[in-house]
Amino acid sequence: MAESAADKLYDYPYRRLAALLKGIEPGESPILTHVGEPQGAPPAFLSEIVFKNAHLWSKYPDPKGTPEYRQAVADWIARRYDLAPGTVDADKHVTTACGTREALFQAGILAAAIKRPQVDGKPLMGLPNPAYHVYYGAALMGEAEPLPVPAADASTNYLPDYPSLPAEVLDRMAIAYLCTPSNPTGGVADLQTLVRNLEAARRHGYILAVDECYSEIFNGDTPPAGGFDAVKVLGEAGDGALDNLLVFNSLSKRSSAPGLRCGFVAGQASLIEKLVMIRGYGGAQVPEPLMAAGAALWRDEEHVATNRALYSGLFDLSDEILGDLPGYHRPEAGFFLWLPVSDSEEAAKRLWAEAGVKVLPGRMMSRPTDAQGHTPGDGFIRIALVHDPETVKVMLGRVRRVLMDGLTVTDRTVRKEA
Ligand SMILES: Cc1ncc(COP(=O)(O)O)c(C=O)c1O
């Protein structure tokens, strides 16, 4: 029997990793760096606010979110991107998301449904290659054709270049996912790139989905540009200012609160309205006591600055310990190391077997690009720098030891030549 789209869902990175490492005992005390889950504590006021709002447990939450939560989000967007008042209206342009994962998935399904009647055959969904796996799942379940666009290395600035695709391809696009700062590569789109992407989306009638959940974790003092910066360049006045744009952001990374399941989608009013409809049918809602805490987190920048400094310190450690490995680069933003290795699965197996460090092979975040099944992620591993400095230091020391023993990219070059 032919493989269905549902069968392809089993192609899930963490399942594949579990299968790869099955039966291999960790060589040292395990340190888990394969999941991008911040291990630091969120601010104490989160729990206090949830507790104070316990009377709201008896309410079914509105799929769109409370007005207070949406206003906190709209205010945050206006401050963060220095937007004119009213550009992002809490009522029209913002919806709550139960974490951005489900919203990214639902947006893909929505986009495919909108585009399908306009194209012959399946609509396309642009995904970075490698990418956060949820985009691929949306393409499968939205019965769209995934279009993986190279984004693995410096040759593409670690990002997909959608606007350079042929016009007839862009005409079939339902949605293009642009993750910036990128998971897994740490690539960051500059303002011009964001503007080109939004222009292309408008010209060819597709949704630009900018996944910005790592936007607040960056090196230095200048925050990465985002979708709303492109809006400012292209003209923020008038009803069409947010056309073709959906921006996704979340408290999971910025506030170290992945368990809160609280994020937002903001953008074109008619798309937000449809997304709210879909979420009313099949989306998970954020309980009101959690939204109350979420609103307070969007209104506080102090804990975010503290978090940012912590991540920066972890990257300093990484520079110190791994900086001289061939091909090492410190990403501009986010909290992942994207390290070149001779073979991503071999590296993951050996790091687990010899050092107890669990990493994600780049191959498992990537789609094949040739008949032999090679992917752009084959030569990389992803390591999440999410633990305390002491643990990260130990982990990086182990990683160095194992990689230096025959897994660095120089060895790959040598082996290929041999
Ligand atoms: C690129 C990217 N987008 C979205 C998400 C979803 O995060 P959440 O659902 O916690 O907001 C993640 C989580 O790891 C991610 O890495």
The ligand as a Gaussian input file, in Angstrom:
#p B3LYP/6-31G(d) Opt

LIG

0 1
 C       11.743000      27.472000      15.511000
 C       10.721000      27.198000      16.538000
 N        9.488000      27.675000      16.350000
 C        8.507000      27.441000      17.241000
 C        8.742000      26.698000      18.365000
 C        7.576000      26.427000      19.270000
 O        7.723000      26.938000      20.507000
 P        6.465000      27.107000      21.481000
 O        5.385000      26.229000      20.973000
 O        6.955000      26.673000      22.795000
 O        6.098000      28.548000      21.386000
 C       10.009000      26.180000      18.607000
 C       10.269000      25.347000      19.789000
 O       11.267000      24.744000      19.980000
 C       11.026000      26.441000      17.665000
 O       12.265000      25.988000      17.835000

